[in-house]
Amino acid sequence: MANGFTRRQQLIVKHLLISSSLLLAASATFVLVRHKPKPYTPGEAVQGITEELDRAIPADAPRVKFTNVAQPAGINFQHFSYGQRSTQLPEDMGSGAAWGDYDGDGYPDLYICDIAAPLTVSPQELAASPGGNRLYHNNHDGTFTDVTARAGVGFKGLGMGAAWADYDNDGKLDLVVTYYGGIKLYHNRGDGTFEDVSGKAGLDKIHGFCTGASWGDYDRDGKADLYICRYVKYQYKPEFANKSSRQFTEMVPFMLNPSSYEPDTNLLFHNNGDGTFTEVSKKAGVQDATGRSLNASWADFDGDGWPDLYVANDISSNKLYLNQHNGTFKDASTEAWVDEYRGSMGLAIGDYDNDGDTDIFITHWIAQQFALFTNLRVTKGAAKPGHLRFEDTSDMAGVGQITLSYIGWGTSFFDYDNDGQLDLLAVTGSTFQDEKDPRKLVPMKNLLFWQRNPEEGFYEVGKIAGDVAKEPHVGRGAAFADYLRNGNMDAFIVNFGERPLLLRNDAATGNHWLEVHLVCTRSNRSCFGAKVQIEAGGKKQFQEVGSQPSYLSQSMLDPHFGLGKAGQVDRLTVRFPSGVVREQRNVPVNQVVTVQE
């Protein structure tokens, strides 16, 4: 494999990304054809190539429809409302969103990041822009109220990502925001307002192209620590404006190509417990100096009870850092077979095959196909777990070659039909400019994968998921939550230069569900790293709190489980990071159950 491509994939790239006239020229039979062939459009199936990779939707696939209710719900937001791109990388990479119950009323609220204006505007023009990040309060009735101004969290700039955490253990979720230029930390006062404590916390001196933010208690001291991804050392020079460069096999504008710029180091902020943080990435061994990083996830990949770290990198090798229990990490990327070199953007973490270990799904750039790394540590019939190894099973599972013509971003495992099997949503959107209107980027259709079972894998079911699933958009971040608290998992998608999608899940399958709200008293108050396992209907499932990063986004922290037709949860077990274990038996279904440490 060279540059992340097999020889077969390199061949498919040629079919996908150069005009169809070259395809015709490949055979003398077509030389005399008079009609000019239709050029390839990213996201479309190519006759004889990618449409043959489609799998017919099974008759028993659920007819679950999603409805875009963003505007009826009161989310009157438009990303990059300023409108005019300046063809620079930081603009085109944003933005994400984060669900978090900041006022503790049991319903997740929504924070959205925005590109308020192009990089070329003056400070005065930026201040006058109608754009900026937004906070929407959940009204419990399917609607939201924009409370940005009162809350004081309306950052205005090139907003990238956001993530909620109770970093000071006072029982209220605080908010970190990344942007092109640095980091903002907002402390929750508990009265609906926030204080910018970036300076007090020691984060105001951090600069650079900051992207994904991931909270986790890596040293298990009961305080949430923070990992910040940084992308590239971007700089604007007028002479770059009309210059082209090669991104993998394609020619793109120089200033839109991440390989035009050196990677920047990532940051690990240790929580000191007094409202301040100390940057320890070099000491801990997780700087990832060669990676162009976009997202990272804290999760216990090797099952030893300590949070490890997986970093998704664009045009550079991904990293898996194993926690050594002493404040340092070991780079196990190569030995675990996950040091892939592709254009990694979105990252989903979950046990999709219900075998008790954590798997990884990654969205990539065009012609690279998405990856599904199945964790081989636990194998059926084995007496005990083996070495930590992953295998890319995307082709076998139905989420590989079918994705070759897409550019993927936000993603997550989520059980949208509540059948007890994790499904997948992959948000897509091009990085190629529209030839007819270079101010815009080429839209694509999002991909909804229903999992029939681990043996047969996933089926792309957008055709039967409602009209919105067929619409092309320039998608970026995605965050998942049951915002109605009705047992159906919904999705929020940030579209570049467009209005967002709030995809209400209108499932009526009759399947049961359970959501688990944790209250931590000894562990970090956000319960990052807590493992929730259920047994119902003869099936075991588990989730780890805080392990889902998506792309520049954060999903609801409360684990959600689909139960199929099971009439009760036979056993619910929670293993808190402190070592405390709580167990409940014969738990009624279709409810949010609270478990206290």
C-alpha positions in Angstrom: 0.0 0.0 0.0 1.4 3.4 -1.0 0.0 6.6 0.4 -2.9 4.7 1.9 -4.1 3.2 -1.4 -4.1 -0.4 -2.7 -3.4 -0.8 -6.4 -7.1 -1.5 -6.9 -8.1 1.8 -5.2 -5.6 3.7 -7.3 -7.3 2.4 -10.4 -10.7 3.3 -9.0 -9.4 6.8 -8.3 -8.8 7.3 -12.0 -12.3 6.3 -12.8 -13.8 8.6 -10.2 -11.8 11.8 -10.4 -10.9 12.3 -14.1 -13.5 13.0 -16.8 -15.3 10.2 -18.5 -13.7 11.1 -21.8 -10.5 9.5 -20.5 -12.5 6.3 -19.8 -13.6 6.3 -23.4 -10.1 6.9 -24.6 -9.0 3.7 -22.8 -10.7 1.6 -25.5 -10.5 2.1 -29.3 -14.1 0.9 -29.4 -15.3 4.3 -28.1 -13.1 6.6 -30.1 -15.8 7.2 -32.7 -18.5 8.0 -30.1 -19.9 11.4 -31.0 -21.7 12.4 -27.8 -19.5 14.1 -25.1 -19.6 11.9 -22.0 -21.0 13.3 -18.7 -18.2 14.4 -16.4 -17.9 12.6 -13.0 -19.6 14.4 -10.1 -18.4 13.5 -6.6 -20.9 11.3 -4.8 -22.5 9.9 -8.0 -22.2 6.2 -8.8 -20.0 5.4 -11.8 -21.6 2.9 -14.2 -19.7 -0.4 -14.1 -17.7 0.6 -11.0 -19.2 1.9 -7.8 -22.9 1.2 -8.6 -21.9 -2.5 -8.6 -20.8 -2.1 -5.0 -24.3 -1.3 -3.8 -26.0 -4.0 -1.8 -29.8 -4.4 -2.2 -31.7 -3.2 0.9 -33.1 -6.3 2.7 -36.8 -6.6 2.9 -36.6 -6.6 6.7 -34.8 -3.3 6.9 -36.7 -0.9 9.1 -38.6 1.9 7.3 -37.4 4.6 9.7 -37.7 8.1 8.4 -35.8 11.1 9.5 -37.3 14.6 9.2 -35.4 17.9 9.2 -37.0 20.0 11.8 -34.3 22.6 12.4 -36.2 25.7 11.5 -39.6 24.6 13.0 -37.6 23.7 16.2 -36.4 27.3 16.4 -32.8 26.7 15.3 -32.5 29.7 13.0 -28.8 29.3 12.3 -26.9 29.5 9.0 -23.3 28.5 8.9 -20.9 31.0 7.3 -23.7 33.5 6.7 -21.1 36.0 5.5 -21.1 34.0 2.3 -17.9 34.7 0.4 -15.2 32.1 0.7 -11.6 33.2 0.2 -10.4 29.7 -0.8 -8.3 29.1 2.4 -8.1 25.8 4.3 -9.2 27.1 7.8 -12.5 28.3 6.3 -13.5 25.1 4.6 -12.7 22.7 7.5 -15.4 24.0 9.9 -17.5 23.5 11.9 -19.0 21.1 14.6 -21.6 21.1 17.3 -22.0 19.7 20.8 -25.0 18.4 22.9 -24.8 19.0 26.6 -27.3 19.5 29.4 -25.8 22.7 30.8 -28.7 23.6 33.1 -29.2 20.1 34.5 -32.9 19.8 33.5 -32.6 16.4 31.9 -32.7 17.6 28.3 -29.6 18.1 26.1 -29.0 21.6 24.9 -27.1 22.4 21.7 -24.0 24.5 21.0 -23.1 25.2 17.4 -19.8 26.5 16.0 -19.7 28.9 13.1 -17.3 30.4 10.5 -18.4 34.0 11.2 -16.4 35.5 8.2 -13.6 34.8 5.8 -10.0 35.2 6.9 -9.6 38.2 4.6 -12.0 40.5 6.5 -10.9 43.2 8.9 -11.5 43.1 12.7 -14.3 45.6 12.2 -15.9 43.6 9.4 -15.7 40.5 11.6 -17.4 42.3 14.5 -20.2 43.4 12.2 -20.8 39.9 10.8 -24.2 38.4 11.8 -22.4 35.1 12.3 -20.9 33.5 15.4 -21.3 30.5 17.6 -24.7 29.8 19.1 -26.2 28.2 22.2 -29.7 26.8 22.0 -31.7 25.9 25.1 -33.9 22.8 24.9 -37.5 23.7 25.8 -38.6 20.1 26.4 -41.3 20.4 23.7 -39.3 19.9 20.6 -38.3 23.5 20.3 -35.2 25.5 21.2 -34.5 29.1 22.3 -31.4 31.0 21.3 -29.8 32.0 24.6 -26.3 32.9 23.2 -26.3 36.6 24.2 -27.5 36.0 27.8 -25.2 33.0 28.2 -22.1 34.9 27.0 -20.7 32.1 24.7 -21.2 33.8 21.3 -17.6 33.5 20.1 -17.1 35.2 16.8 -14.3 33.9 14.5 -13.4 30.8 12.6 -15.1 28.4 15.1 -14.1 24.7 14.7 -15.2 22.4 17.6 -16.8 22.3 21.0 -17.1 19.8 23.9 -18.9 19.9 27.3 -17.4 18.8 30.6 -17.7 19.5 34.3 -14.0 20.3 34.6 -14.2 21.8 38.2 -16.6 19.1 39.6 -19.2 21.6 40.7 -22.1 19.6 39.1 -22.5 21.9 36.1 -21.2 21.3 32.6 -18.6 23.8 31.3 -17.7 24.4 27.7 -14.5 24.4 25.6 -14.5 25.8 22.1 -11.7 25.5 19.5 -11.1 27.9 16.7 -8.6 28.9 14.1 -6.3 30.8 16.5 -6.8 29.1 19.8 -9.1 27.9 22.6 -11.9 29.3 24.7 -12.9 27.8 28.0 -16.3 28.9 29.5 -17.1 28.3 33.1 -20.8 27.6 33.9 -22.0 29.9 36.7 -25.2 27.9 37.2 -27.5 30.7 36.5 -27.7 30.4 32.7 -24.5 32.4 32.1 -20.9 31.5 31.5 -17.6 33.2 32.3 -14.7 33.2 29.9 -11.9 31.7 32.1 -9.4 30.9 29.3 -6.9 33.3 30.9 -7.4 32.0 34.5 -7.1 28.4 33.3 -3.9 29.0 31.5 -5.3 28.3 28.0 -5.2 31.8 26.5 -1.6 31.6 25.4 -2.4 28.6 23.1 -2.5 29.5 19.5 -2.7 27.6 16.2 -5.2 25.8 14.0 -7.1 24.1 16.9 -9.6 21.4 15.8 -11.0 18.5 17.8 -11.4 18.8 21.6 -11.7 15.6 23.8 -12.2 15.4 27.5 -11.2 12.4 29.6 -9.7 11.6 33.0 -6.5 9.9 31.7 -4.8 9.6 35.2 -8.1 8.7 37.0 -7.6 11.3 39.6 -11.2 12.4 39.5 -10.7 15.5 37.3 -11.4 15.8 33.6 -8.3 16.5 31.5 -8.4 17.9 28.0 -6.8 16.9 24.7 -6.7 19.4 21.9 -5.9 18.5 18.3 -4.1 20.9 16.1 -4.1 20.6 12.3 -1.4 22.4 10.4 0.8 25.5 10.6 -1.3 27.4 8.2 -0.1 30.7 6.8 -1.4 32.9 4.0 0.9 34.3 1.3 -0.4 36.3 -1.7 1.8 34.3 -4.0 -0.1 31.1 -3.0 -3.4 32.4 -4.2 -3.3 31.1 -7.8 -1.0 28.1 -7.1 -2.1 24.5 -7.4 -0.7 21.4 -5.7 -1.3 17.7 -5.5 -3.4 16.2 -2.8 -2.9 12.4 -3.1 -3.7 12.0 -6.8 -5.6 15.2 -7.4 -4.7 18.8 -8.2 -6.2 21.3 -5.8 -5.6 24.9 -4.9 -2.4 25.2 -2.9 -4.1 26.9 0.1 -6.8 24.2 0.3 -4.2 21.3 0.5 -3.2 20.3 4.1 0.0 18.7 2.7 1.1 22.2 1.7 1.7 22.9 5.4 3.7 21.4 8.2 1.7 19.5 10.9 1.4 21.1 14.3 1.7 19.4 17.7 -1.3 18.4 19.8 -1.8 19.4 23.4 -2.7 17.5 26.6 -3.9 19.7 29.4 -3.7 18.1 32.9 -6.4 19.4 35.2 -4.7 20.7 38.4 -7.9 20.8 40.3 -7.7 24.5 41.1 -9.2 25.8 37.9 -5.9 25.7 36.0 -4.4 23.3 33.6 -0.8 22.3 32.8 0.2 21.3 29.3 2.0 17.9 29.4 1.7 16.4 25.9 5.5 16.0 25.5 6.0 14.5 28.9 3.1 12.2 28.4 4.2 11.2 24.9 1.1 12.2 23.0 2.3 15.3 21.0 1.9 13.5 17.7 4.3 15.9 16.0 3.9 14.3 12.6 0.1 14.2 12.5 -2.3 16.7 11.0 -4.9 16.0 13.6 -8.6 16.6 13.4 -10.2 14.3 16.1 -9.2 12.2 19.0 -11.1 9.8 21.3 -10.4 8.6 24.9 -11.5 5.0 25.2 -10.2 1.8 26.9 -9.2 0.0 23.8 -7.1 -2.7 25.5 -9.6 -3.4 28.4 -7.3 -2.6 31.3 -9.5 0.0 32.9 -7.5 3.0 31.8 -8.4 5.4 29.0 -6.3 5.2 25.9 -6.1 7.7 23.1 -6.8 7.3 19.4 -5.9 10.2 17.1 -7.3 10.6 13.6 -4.9 12.4 11.2 -5.3 13.8 7.8 -2.6 13.0 5.2 -0.4 11.5 8.0 -0.5 8.3 10.1 -3.1 7.8 12.7 -2.0 7.1 16.3 -3.1 4.8 19.1 -1.6 5.7 22.4 -1.9 3.1 25.2 -2.1 4.4 28.8 0.8 3.2 30.9 -0.9 4.1 34.2 1.8 6.5 35.2 0.9 9.6 33.3 2.6 8.5 30.1 1.5 6.7 27.0 3.0 4.1 24.6 2.6 4.5 20.8 1.0 1.1 19.8 -0.2 2.2 16.4 1.9 -0.2 14.3 1.7 -3.2 16.6 -2.1 -2.8 16.8 -2.4 -2.4 13.0 -4.1 1.0 13.0 -1.3 3.3 11.8 -3.1 3.9 8.5 -2.1 6.8 6.2 -5.2 8.3 4.6 -7.3 11.4 4.9 -8.9 10.7 8.3 -11.6 13.2 9.2 -14.6 11.6 11.2 -14.1 9.2 14.0 -16.7 6.8 15.6 -16.0 4.5 18.6 -18.2 1.7 19.7 -18.7 -2.1 20.1 -20.7 -2.6 16.9 -20.4 -6.4 17.0 -21.3 -6.7 20.7 -18.3 -8.8 21.5 -17.2 -6.7 24.5 -14.4 -4.7 23.0 -14.2 -1.3 21.3 -14.1 -0.9 17.5 -13.2 2.1 15.3 -14.9 3.6 12.3 -13.2 6.4 10.3 -14.4 8.5 7.4 -11.9 9.4 4.7 -11.2 11.6 1.6 -12.5 10.6 -1.8 -11.4 7.3 -3.4 -9.9 6.0 -0.1 -13.0 4.3 1.2 -14.0 4.5 4.9 -12.4 2.2 7.4 -14.0 -0.1 10.0 -11.3 -1.4 12.3 -12.7 -4.4 14.2 -11.0 -5.0 17.5 -9.7 -8.6 17.6 -8.7 -8.6 21.3 -11.8 -10.6 22.2 -12.6 -13.6 19.9 -15.5 -15.9 20.2 -14.7 -19.2 22.0 -11.3 -17.9 23.4 -10.6 -18.6 27.0 -9.3 -15.1 27.6 -8.6 -11.9 25.6 -5.6 -11.8 23.3 -3.3 -9.1 22.1 -4.7 -5.8 21.0 -5.0 -6.0 17.2 -7.4 -4.4 14.7 -8.4 -5.5 11.2 -10.0 -3.2 8.6 -13.2 -5.2 7.8 -15.0 -2.3 6.0 -15.4 -4.3 2.7 -16.7 -7.4 4.4 -19.1 -5.3 6.5 -20.5 -3.2 3.6 -19.1 0.2 4.5 -15.9 0.2 2.4 -15.9 0.3 -1.3 -19.4 1.7 -1.5 -17.9 4.9 0.1 -15.1 5.4 -2.5 -16.9 8.3 -4.2 -17.5 10.2 -1.0 -15.6 12.6 1.3 -16.7 11.8 4.9 -16.8 14.0 8.0 -19.0 13.7 11.1 -20.0 10.1 12.1 -21.2 8.0 14.9 -22.4 4.6 15.9 -26.0 4.8 17.1 -28.9 2.4 17.2 -31.5 4.4 15.3 -34.1 1.6 15.1 -33.5 0.3 18.7 -33.0 -3.3 17.6 -29.9 -3.8 19.8 -27.4 -3.4 16.9 -25.3 -0.3 16.4 -25.9 1.5 13.1 -23.8 4.3 11.4 -24.4 7.7 10.0 -21.6 9.2 7.9 -21.9 12.9 6.9 -20.4 13.8 3.6 -19.5 16.9 1.7 -16.8 17.8 -0.8 -13.7 19.8 -0.5 -13.8 20.4 -4.2 -15.0 23.8 -5.4 -18.0 24.0 -7.8 -16.5 24.7 -11.2 -19.5 26.8 -12.1 -19.3 28.8 -8.9 -16.0 28.6 -7.1 -17.5 30.4 -4.1 -19.3 27.1 -3.3 -18.2 23.6 -2.5 -19.7 20.5 -4.2 -22.5 18.9 -2.1 -22.9 15.1 -1.4 -25.6 12.8 0.0 -25.1 11.6 3.5 -24.8 7.9 4.2 -27.1 6.0 6.6 -25.9 2.4 7.3 -28.3 0.0 9.0 -26.7 -3.0 10.6 -28.6 -6.2 10.1 -26.1 -8.2 12.3 -22.4 -8.5 12.7 -22.2 -11.4 10.3 -24.0 -9.7 7.4 -22.9 -6.2 8.2 -24.3 -2.9 7.1 -26.6 -1.7 4.3 -26.9 1.8 3.1 -30.6 2.6 3.5 -30.8 6.3 2.7 -33.4 5.5 0.0 -35.9 4.5 2.6 -35.0 7.0 5.3 -37.0 10.0 4.1 -36.5 12.8 1.6 -33.9 14.5 3.7 -31.6 11.4 3.5 -31.5 11.9 -0.3 -30.6 15.6 -0.3 -27.0 16.7 -1.2 -25.3 19.0 1.3 -21.8 20.1 2.1 -21.7 18.4 5.5 -19.1 18.8 8.2 -19.8 18.2 12.0 -22.4 15.8 13.4 -23.6 15.4 17.0 -26.1 12.8 18.2 -28.7 12.9 21.0 -32.2 11.9 22.0 -33.1 15.5 22.4 -36.8 14.7 22.8 -36.1 12.1 25.4 -38.6 9.7 23.7 -36.1 6.9 23.1 -35.2 7.7 19.5 -31.7 8.9 18.7 -31.6 12.0 16.6 -28.8 13.8 14.8 -27.7 17.4 14.2 -25.5 18.1 11.2 -23.6 21.3 10.5 -23.6 22.1 6.7 -20.9 24.4 5.4 -22.4 27.7 4.1 -26.0 26.3 4.6 -28.6 25.9 7.2 -28.1 22.9 9.5 -30.1 19.7 9.7 -31.8 18.6 12.9 -32.8 15.1 11.9 -35.7 14.0 14.1 -35.9 10.2 14.3 -39.5 9.3 13.6 -39.1 5.6 14.2 -42.2 3.6 15.2 -40.7 0.1 15.2 -42.2 -1.0 18.5 -38.7 -1.8 19.8 -37.8 -0.9 23.4 -34.9 1.2 24.7 -33.1 2.3 27.8 -31.0 5.4 28.5 -28.7 5.6 31.5 -27.9 8.9 33.3 -24.9 8.6 35.6 -24.2 10.7 38.7 -20.5 10.5 39.7 -19.4 11.5 43.2 -15.9 10.0 43.5 -14.9 9.8 39.8 -14.8 12.9 37.6 -18.3 14.5 37.7 -18.8 14.1 33.9 -18.3 10.3 34.4 -15.8 10.1 31.5 -14.6 6.6 31.2 -17.5 4.9 33.0 -18.5 1.7 31.4 -22.2 0.8 31.1 -23.2 -2.8 30.3 -26.7 -4.2 29.8 -28.0 -7.7 29.3 -31.4 -8.0 27.7 -33.0 -10.5 25.3 -30.0 -12.8 25.5 -27.7 -10.1 24.2 -25.0 -8.1 25.9 -24.1 -4.5 25.0 -21.7 -1.9 26.5 -20.8 1.7 26.0 -18.1 3.9 27.5 -19.1 7.4 28.5 -17.4 10.2 26.5 -15.8 8.1 23.8 -17.7 9.5 20.8 -15.9 12.4 19.1 -17.5 12.5 15.6 -15.9 15.4 13.7 -15.3 18.6 15.7 -18.4 17.6 17.7 -19.6 15.9 20.8 -22.7 13.7 21.3 -25.0 13.3 24.3 -23.1 11.8 27.2 -25.9 9.5 28.5 -25.6 6.0 26.9 -28.5 4.9 24.8 -29.4 1.2 24.2 -31.8 -0.3 21.8 -33.4 -3.4 23.3 -35.5 -4.9 20.4 -38.5 -6.7 21.8 -36.9 -7.4 25.2 -39.5 -6.6 27.9 -36.9 -5.8 30.5 -33.2 -5.3 31.1 -32.1 -8.4 33.0 -29.0 -6.8 34.3 -27.5 -3.3 34.2 -23.9 -2.9 35.4 -21.9 0.3 35.7 -18.2 0.3 36.3 -17.1 3.8 37.4 -13.5 5.0 36.9 -13.0 5.0 40.7 -13.5 1.2 40.7 -17.0 1.4 42.2 -19.5 -1.0 40.5 -23.2 -0.6 40.7 -25.7 -3.3 39.5 -29.4 -3.3 39.0 -31.6 -6.3 37.9 -34.9 -6.5 36.1 -34.9 -2.9 35.0 -38.1 -1.7 33.3 -37.6 -0.6 29.7 -38.5 2.7 27.8 -37.1 5.0 30.5 -34.1 7.1 31.5 -32.6 5.4 34.5 -30.3 7.2 36.9 -27.4 5.3 38.5 -25.3 7.0 41.2 -21.8 6.1 42.0 
